[in-house]
Amino acid sequence: MSKKYSLLLGAALLLPSLANADTMRPAVAKFLLQAESDLKGQKYTAALAEVNRAEAVGSLSPYETLVVAQLRGGAAAGAGQYELAAHSYETVLASNATPASEKLPLLQAVAGFYSRAGDSVQTITWVNKYIAAGGTGAQTRALAVQADYTLGHYQAVVQDVKREGTSASEAELQLAAAAAQKTGDNQAYFDALQSLLKVYPSQAYWNQAIALVQGVPGFPDSLTLDVYRLRLATKTLTQPGDYEDYAERALLADQGAEAKRVLDAGFASGILNAQTDGGHAARLQALADKNSTAPSVPPSTALDQAIASGKGFAGVPGYGQGKLIDATGALARLWDIAAPPQERTASS
């Protein structure tokens, strides 16, 4: 369902019934009845003209004023005059004749119309009124996220998305990640990426998250082999140099069998071939083949021990502390998002 159609549907639900048109003056009723007919026939400009004629009669009663505002709001929405639609429904909201049960959908409609009109300030104002009145619609609440981002309220974007919790959409999480980058808040950026990976895993998000962790000042080179293991598990090894460097590091760590598996995967995927880097990849594969049967060095670091024991990164000291500066802990959280248990081995 398109956004415009959703707004029109909401507006239609708020239209009055003119079945009891005899409660208003005939001079007003005739124009409003025609406006209602035009609106049902999707003749929105004509409907607006009829509403204006009714208003021009003058000295409108409260009921006539209410019906004029309701019909004008629906016709304006259909005609794409969203600011006029918002103002019209504000009038409806202000009327004492409007039932309390209609207040929430009216607030929702006004927020939506201001968003369509491109008025970010008013959008935020009316979304907040909608939330304060108990509104829970995710699509309406998300309007504030986009509006805050448009206005450059980046910290507010991050807070808006946190408020949404697990109901935040992919688009909202993307805005939260972008907003965090704008403010230089690496932890908020990492949290947004982690949320994206939990629900919308993709190579692009994995690349961003891994690059962020690896780019932390002081990130130890000793963890680079583990980064490659993570990239292999998340299918983000895409360049010949990735496979070659991974294999070289595995060989230097006396993990010949792992080096062989990595290079075999690179050749099988077509990323590596006999001519890659002047035959360097082929020579590495021959060396890995020769060393693949040699005993691997027993794990020495807490990270390697955790992987070898089958506990995966979850067994690493500091896991789950939520500190981005803790590179090992950050890798642990990344790994725990998507890598299945069987991949958490010494050869993964």
N, C-alpha and C positions, 0 to 999 in steps of 0.2 A: 504493500500500500504506500503510495507516494505521500510525502510530507504535506503537499498541498491538499490532496484528497482527504487526508486525515483531519486537517483543519476544517475543511468544508463540512465533513461529516459531523464533527463536533459542533460546528455552528448550526447545522440543520437541526440538531437535537435540542438546541436552545431557542428555536423559533416559536413564536406564540401560535395558538390556534385562534383563527378568526371566525370560528363557528358562531361565536356569540358577538358578532360585530355590531349587533344592535345596541350594545352598551356604549358605543361611541357615536359621535355625530355622523350622519350620513355623508356630509361633505368631506370628512376625513376618511371614513370607512371605505368609500368607493376607490380612493387612490391606494389604500393599503391592501384591499382585496386584489386589486390588479397587480400590485407589487408582489403579493404572495404567489399569484399565478405565474408571473414572470420568473420569479425565483425558482419555482418548481420546474419551469421549462428551461432553466439555466440561462435565462436572458438577464444577466446580472446588471448590465448598464441600464437597461429599460427599467428594471426593478428599482434601481437607485433613483432614477428620474421620478418614478411614481411616489417614492418615499419623500422626496424633496417637495413634491406638489402637496402631499398631505401635510407636511410641516409648515408649508407656506400658508395654509388656512389660518394658522395663528391661534393663540389662546388655547393651546392643547391642555387637556386634562392630564393628570398623572398617568392614567391608564393609556391614553393616546400617546403620551411621550414615551412610555415604556415600549409599546408596540413599534413605534417609529424606530427607536434605538435597536430593537431586536432585528427587525427586518433590514435596517440599514447595515447592521453588522454582518448578517448573512450575505447580503448582496455585495457589500464591499469586499468580503473575503473571496467571493466567487470572481469578482472583477480584478483581483490582485491588488486592491487598495488596502493593504494590511494595516497601515497606521490608522486609517479611518475605521477599519473593523475593530481595532483595539480600543479606540476612543468610544465607539458605539457600545461595546460591551462593558466598558467602565461605567457608562451611564446606566446600563442595566444593573450592574452590581450595586450602584448607589441607590437604586430604587427600593423603597420599603416594601413594594409589592412583589419583589423577587423572592421566591421561596428559598429557605436556607439550604435545601437539598440541591439547589442549582448553583450555589456559590462556588463550590470546588471546580466543577467543569468550566464555569465562567472564568475563574482565575487561570485555569489551564489554557483556555482559549486566548485570553489576553496575552499571556506570556508567549504563546506560540506565534501570535500575530506580530508582536513586537520583534521577535526573532526573525520572522520572515521580512519584516520591514527594515532590518539591519540596525535597529536601535538597541545596541548592546546594554546601555545603562538601564533602560526601561525593562529589558529582558531580565536582567539580574534582579531588579526590584520586584517584578511580578512572579518570578520563579520562587524567590524567597517568601513572598506572600502565600504562594501556593503550598510551599513546604510547611510554613507556619500554620496553615489551615488544615494540615494533615495529609497533604498530597504526597503520594508515593510513586507516581508514574515515572519510570526510569527515563523515558524519552523526554519528558518535560524537564526533569531535574538536570538532564544532560545539557539542556540549553544554556544553563548558567556556566558550564565548563567552557563551552565554545565562546560565550560572550566575554568571560573573564580573560580568555586567551587573546581575543581580538583587541581588548583594551590594554593588554600588556600586564594584567594582574597575575603574574606567573605563580606567585606563592599561593594566591587564592585558587588557582587551577589545581594545584597539588592537593590543597585542602578539600576542594570540591570533590575530587576523585576519591580521596580517602573516605569522605562522607558517603559516597556511593557504595564503597566496599566491594563485595563480590558481584554486585549487579552492574558495575562499571563496564561499559562496552569497550571493544577494541579501540574505537576512535577516541574515546575518553582517555584510555590508558596511554595512547600515543601522544595525546596532547599533554598529559601529565609528564611523560618522559621528555618531551620537547621543552616544556616549561621549566623542568628541573635543570635541563642543560642551560637554558637561558640565564638562570640564577646561579649556576655553578654548584648546585647541590647534588654532588655525586651520589650520596646515599639515597636521596629521593629518586634520582634517575635509575639507580640500580633496582630499587624497590619496584618502580614502574615496569622495568624490563622483566623482572622476575614474575610479576603478576601477568604480564603478557605471555611469558613462556609457559606458565601454568595452564592457560586456557587457549592461547593461540600460538603454539610453538611453530617457529619457522626458522630457516637458516639465517634470515636477516636479523631477527631478534637475538639469536644465539651469538652471531658475530658481534653485535653491539655489546652484549653483556660480557662476553669473554674479553673483548678489546678493552672494556672499561676496567675490568678486574686486573688485566695484565698491565694496564697503563698506570696503575697506582704507583706513586713514587716509592722506590725501595722494593718493588716486586722482585723477589729473588729469582735469579736465573735457574736455580736448582729446581724450581717448580715448572719450568717451561716444558719438560717432558710430560708432566701431568696435564698441562694445558693441551698439548697435542693429543693426549689420550681422550680428553674431553671433546676436542674438536672431531676426532674420529667417531666418537659415539654419537655426536650430534650432526654428523654428515656435513661439516663445514670445512673439511680439507678439500680445497678446490684447485690449488695451484701445484705444479710439479715441485717447486721449492718446498712446499709444505711437507710433502711426502719424503723428500730427500732429507730435509733437516730433522724430521721426526726420526727417520731411520738411523741417521748418523748419531743422534743423541741416544737412541736405544742401544746402538752398538757400543758407544762409549760407556753406557751404564751396564754393559755385559748382559743385555737383554736381546740376544741374537734371534730367538724365536719371535719375539715381538717385532723386531726390525723386518724379518722376513714376511710376516703377515701384513705389515703396513705396505711394504713394497709390492707384494703380490696383489694387494687390493688396488694400489695405484695403477699397476699394469692392467689389471682386469677391467678397470673403469675406463681405460684409454687415456687417462691423464698423463701417464708415463708410457714411454716406448723406448725402443732400443737406441733411438737417436737423441733422447732427452739430454740436454746439457752436454752434447758431444759424447754421449755414451756413459756419462757419469752415473745415471740412474741404473743402467744395466750392470756396471761394475759394482755398485752398492748392493744390488740384488745378489750377485755372485758371492760377495763377501758375507752377506746375511745368510745365504744358503749354507756357506761353510761353517758359520758360527751358530746356526740354529739348533744344532744338537748339543752344543756345549752347555754345561750346567749354568743356570742363571745365578747371579749374585743374590744372596739372601737379602730381603728388604731391610734397609737400615733406618729410614726415616719413619716418623709416625704415620705419614701419609701412605708410603709404600706398604707398611705393615698392615694398615687398615684395609688397603685394596687386596693384598695377598690373603688376608684372613677371611675375605668375603663380606666384610662389614661395609665395604665401600667408603666413600668420603665421610659417611655419617660417623665413622669411628675415629675421626681425626679430632685431637684436642682443640677446643675452641669452636667446634661446630655449633651452628645455630645461635651464636652470640649476637648476630646482626651487625657486626662492625665491618664496614667496607674496607677499612685499613688493614684488617686481618686478611691477607691475601689467601691463605689456606682456607680460612673459614668461608670466604666468598666463593672460592672454587667448590667448596663442599656444598654450599647452598645451591649453586648452579647445577652441580651433578645430580643432586637429589630431586630436581624438578622433573626430569624426564628419563634419565638413563635407567633401564630395567636392571634388576639385581644381577642377572646373569652376565651383564656387561661389566660389572664391577669386580674384575679379577685382575691378577697380576699381568695378564696378557692383553687387557683391554686398552 
